[in-house]
Each structure stands twice: as C-alpha cells, then as structure tokens.
Amino acid sequence: MASERGFTLLEVLIAFVIAALALGVMFDAALGGLRATTTASHYQEALSLARSHLAAVGVLGITAREASGDDGRGFHWKVTIKPAGTVAVPRGLDEDPAMPQARLTLYAVSVVETWAADGGERQVQLDSARLGLAAQSGR
C-alpha cells in the first residue's frame, strides 16, 4: 500500500532528541526552584534564630562582650555587644542632690547567624541598640 506513509527512523530520532532537550530544561528549572526554596527556608530559620538571640540580649543586664555558639542543624551564632556612648541622666526636681547621678550607656548589639550552603558560607546579621546602666568606676 503505497498511500500509507509512516515516520522514517530519522524523524523519530529527531523527535526523541527534541523531547529529551525539552525534558532536560524542565528538570533543570524544577531543580532550580527546589534549590531556591531550600535557600529561602534556611534564611528564614537563620533569621528566626538570630531574632531569638537578639531578644535575649539585655534580659539579665547588659555588658560589653562577645559570645558565640552552635544552634544545631549547621547553624552557628555570634553576639557582639560594644558600648557606643555614655550619658548622665538629668536629675528630677524631687531627687536628692547628694545621690550620685545615674549614667546610661548605649550599647551596639550585633547578632550574626551563619550556615554552610552551596559550597560556601551564608549569613544573616541583625544590628540593634540597647540601653543599660553604665559600669560604675571605682572613684
């Protein structure tokens, strides 16, 4: 039957190559989306951990210091507290002038949360300020 015509082997091979290329592009896009979702999840977790460490600063008083530790699951934290300036608090009208004048210190607080990802290190950094009593000098 000469009127029946099918695909040649070459046409079938070309169709398979085009389909394979299209599937490769689709799989690459899907993997890119999965990687982006994982990265966003890690950033969200690191931000939550950093906020937790920042909230804990000053709960039991604040002093200039540097501390670090491990949060588990590959996350590491570092808190740095440095004095930024000290001021004397003005006395109220009803305060005893013989009492020493209170002094307050503004502390710069930095929390850095790091983790390993994509063959490198990623980090989230939160900066804030806290007010605390100045350290008393030995006068």
C-alpha positions as CSV (number, residue, x, y, z in Angstrom):
1,M,0.0,0.0,0.0
2,A,1.8,3.0,-1.3
3,S,-0.7,5.5,0.1
4,E,0.2,4.6,3.7
5,R,3.2,6.5,4.9
6,G,4.8,6.3,8.3
7,F,7.7,8.1,10.0
8,T,11.2,7.4,9.0
9,L,13.7,6.4,11.5
10,L,15.5,9.8,11.2
11,E,12.3,11.7,12.0
12,V,11.7,9.5,15.1
13,L,15.2,10.1,16.3
14,I,14.9,13.9,15.8
15,A,11.6,13.9,17.8
16,F,13.3,11.9,20.6
17,V,16.2,14.4,20.7
18,I,13.8,17.4,20.9
19,A,11.8,15.7,23.6
20,A,15.0,14.9,25.6
21,L,16.2,18.5,25.4
22,A,12.8,19.8,26.5
23,L,12.7,17.4,29.4
24,G,16.2,18.4,30.4
25,V,15.3,22.1,30.5
26,M,12.2,21.3,32.6
27,F,14.1,19.2,35.1
28,D,16.7,22.0,35.4
29,A,14.0,24.6,36.1
30,A,12.4,22.3,38.7
31,L,15.8,21.7,40.4
32,G,16.4,25.5,40.4
33,G,13.1,26.1,42.1
34,L,13.8,23.4,44.7
35,R,17.2,25.0,45.4
36,A,15.6,28.4,45.8
37,T,13.0,27.0,48.2
38,T,15.7,25.3,50.3
39,T,17.8,28.5,50.4
40,A,14.7,30.6,51.4
41,S,13.9,28.1,54.2
42,H,17.5,28.3,55.6
43,Y,17.3,32.1,55.5
44,Q,14.0,32.1,57.4
45,E,15.3,29.7,60.0
46,A,18.5,31.7,60.5
47,L,16.5,34.9,60.8
48,S,14.3,33.3,63.5
49,L,17.4,32.1,65.4
50,A,19.1,35.5,65.2
51,R,15.9,37.3,66.4
52,S,15.8,34.9,69.3
53,H,19.4,35.7,70.3
54,L,18.8,39.4,69.9
55,A,15.7,39.2,72.1
56,A,17.8,37.5,74.8
57,V,20.3,40.4,74.9
58,G,19.8,42.5,78.0
59,V,17.3,40.3,79.8
60,L,19.8,39.7,82.7
61,G,21.6,43.1,82.3
62,I,23.9,44.1,79.5
63,T,27.6,44.3,79.4
64,A,30.1,44.7,76.6
65,R,31.0,41.2,75.5
66,E,31.4,38.7,72.6
67,A,29.8,35.3,72.7
68,S,29.2,32.5,70.1
69,G,27.8,29.0,69.9
70,D,26.1,26.3,67.9
71,D,22.4,26.3,67.3
72,G,22.4,22.8,65.8
73,R,21.5,21.7,62.2
74,G,24.6,23.5,60.9
75,F,23.7,27.0,62.3
76,H,26.2,28.9,64.3
77,W,25.6,32.3,66.1
78,K,27.8,35.1,67.3
79,V,26.7,38.1,69.5
80,T,28.8,41.2,69.8
81,I,28.0,43.9,72.3
82,K,30.0,47.1,72.3
83,P,29.4,50.4,74.2
84,A,28.6,53.2,71.8
85,G,28.4,56.1,74.3
86,T,27.5,57.1,77.9
87,V,25.4,60.0,79.1
88,A,24.4,61.3,82.5
89,V,20.7,61.2,83.3
90,P,19.4,64.6,84.4
91,R,18.1,64.6,88.0
92,G,14.4,65.2,88.7
93,L,13.3,68.1,90.9
94,D,12.4,65.8,93.7
95,E,15.7,63.8,93.8
96,D,18.3,64.2,96.5
97,P,21.3,66.2,95.1
98,A,23.6,64.2,97.4
99,M,22.8,61.0,95.5
100,P,25.2,60.1,92.6
101,Q,23.9,61.0,89.2
102,A,22.8,57.9,87.1
103,R,24.7,57.2,83.9
104,L,23.3,55.3,81.0
105,T,25.3,53.6,78.2
106,L,24.0,52.9,74.7
107,Y,25.3,49.5,73.5
108,A,25.6,48.5,69.9
109,V,24.4,44.9,69.5
110,S,25.1,42.7,66.5
111,V,23.9,39.1,66.0
112,V,25.3,37.0,63.2
113,E,23.8,33.6,62.3
114,T,25.9,31.6,59.8
115,W,25.4,28.2,58.0
116,A,27.1,26.3,55.1
117,A,25.2,26.2,51.8
118,D,26.1,25.7,48.1
119,G,29.8,25.1,48.9
120,G,30.1,28.4,50.8
121,E,29.0,30.2,53.9
122,R,25.8,32.2,54.2
123,Q,24.8,34.6,57.0
124,V,22.1,36.7,58.4
125,Q,23.1,39.7,60.5
126,L,20.8,41.8,62.8
127,D,22.0,45.0,64.3
128,S,20.3,46.9,67.2
129,A,21.0,49.1,70.2
130,R,20.2,48.5,73.9
131,L,20.3,50.9,76.8
132,G,21.8,49.9,80.1
133,L,23.3,51.3,83.2
134,A,26.9,52.4,82.8
135,A,29.5,50.4,84.7
136,Q,30.5,52.2,87.9
137,S,34.0,53.4,88.1
138,G,36.0,52.9,91.3
139,R,36.1,56.6,92.5
